[in-house]
Amino acid sequence: MTKIVLNGAGSVEFTKELLVDILSFGELAGSTIALFDIDRERLETAAAIARWTAAALGAPATIEPHLDRRAALDGADHVISMIRAGGHEG
């Protein structure tokens, strides 16, 4: 199974749009999607939306939220960095 890490997944809208693109490919629909962010609240929101998105698409993806970067990256096949330069205010 393919493991894809979204590094900086707290950007909920971008995470959702990217997941729609990724999970629309049959080869990736059953992937493990590891979401990493340092902000627990944003990460929990992103994970809930990611699970909803996968279900809406009928994709059997596994969604794993992580606050620990190393745990998220363990066994990764692909890593997408979504960290905004300069961080996020507010």
C-alpha positions as CSV (number, residue, x, y, z in Angstrom):
1,M,0.0,0.0,0.0
2,T,1.2,3.5,-0.8
3,K,1.9,5.9,2.0
4,I,1.6,9.6,1.2
5,V,2.6,12.3,3.8
6,L,1.1,15.7,3.6
7,N,3.6,17.8,5.6
8,G,1.8,21.0,6.9
9,A,-1.7,19.6,6.6
10,G,-3.2,22.2,8.8
11,S,-4.1,24.3,5.7
12,V,-7.5,22.6,5.6
13,E,-8.8,23.9,2.2
14,F,-5.6,23.1,0.4
15,T,-5.4,19.7,2.0
16,K,-9.0,18.9,0.9
17,E,-8.4,20.0,-2.7
18,L,-5.1,18.0,-2.9
19,L,-6.8,14.9,-1.5
20,V,-9.6,15.1,-4.1
21,D,-6.9,15.1,-6.7
22,I,-4.8,12.3,-5.2
23,L,-7.8,10.0,-4.3
24,S,-9.4,10.4,-7.8
25,F,-6.6,8.1,-9.2
26,G,-7.6,4.5,-8.8
27,E,-4.0,3.5,-8.1
28,L,-3.9,5.9,-5.1
29,A,-7.5,5.6,-3.7
30,G,-6.5,3.0,-1.2
31,S,-3.4,4.8,0.1
32,T,-2.5,5.7,3.6
33,I,-2.6,9.4,3.9
34,A,-0.5,10.7,6.8
35,L,-1.3,14.2,7.8
36,F,1.4,16.1,9.8
37,D,1.0,19.5,11.4
38,I,2.3,21.1,14.6
39,D,-1.1,22.7,15.4
40,R,-3.4,20.0,17.1
41,E,-6.6,21.9,16.4
42,R,-5.9,22.4,12.7
43,L,-4.7,18.8,12.4
44,E,-7.9,17.4,13.9
45,T,-10.0,19.6,11.6
46,A,-7.9,18.5,8.6
47,A,-8.2,14.8,9.5
48,A,-12.0,15.1,9.9
49,I,-12.3,16.7,6.5
50,A,-9.9,14.2,4.9
51,R,-12.0,11.3,6.2
52,W,-15.2,13.0,5.0
53,T,-13.5,13.6,1.6
54,A,-12.3,10.0,1.2
55,A,-15.8,8.7,2.1
56,A,-17.5,11.1,-0.3
57,L,-15.2,9.9,-3.1
58,G,-15.7,6.2,-2.1
59,A,-12.0,5.9,-1.7
60,P,-10.8,3.3,0.9
61,A,-8.0,5.5,2.0
62,T,-6.6,5.4,5.6
63,I,-6.2,8.8,7.2
64,E,-3.5,9.1,9.9
65,P,-3.1,12.4,11.7
66,H,0.3,13.0,13.3
67,L,1.8,15.7,15.6
68,D,5.1,13.8,15.4
69,R,6.9,14.4,12.1
70,R,9.1,11.3,12.4
71,A,6.1,9.1,12.9
72,A,4.3,10.6,9.9
73,L,7.3,10.1,7.7
74,D,8.0,6.5,8.8
75,G,7.5,4.3,5.7
76,A,6.5,7.1,3.4
77,D,6.6,6.5,-0.3
78,H,5.8,10.2,-1.2
79,V,6.0,13.4,0.8
80,I,4.3,16.6,-0.2
81,S,5.4,19.7,1.7
82,M,2.6,22.2,2.2
83,I,4.4,24.4,4.7
84,R,3.9,28.1,4.0
85,A,7.1,30.1,3.9
86,G,7.1,32.3,7.0
87,G,4.6,30.1,8.8
88,H,0.9,30.9,9.5
89,E,-0.3,33.8,11.6
90,G,-3.4,33.4,13.7
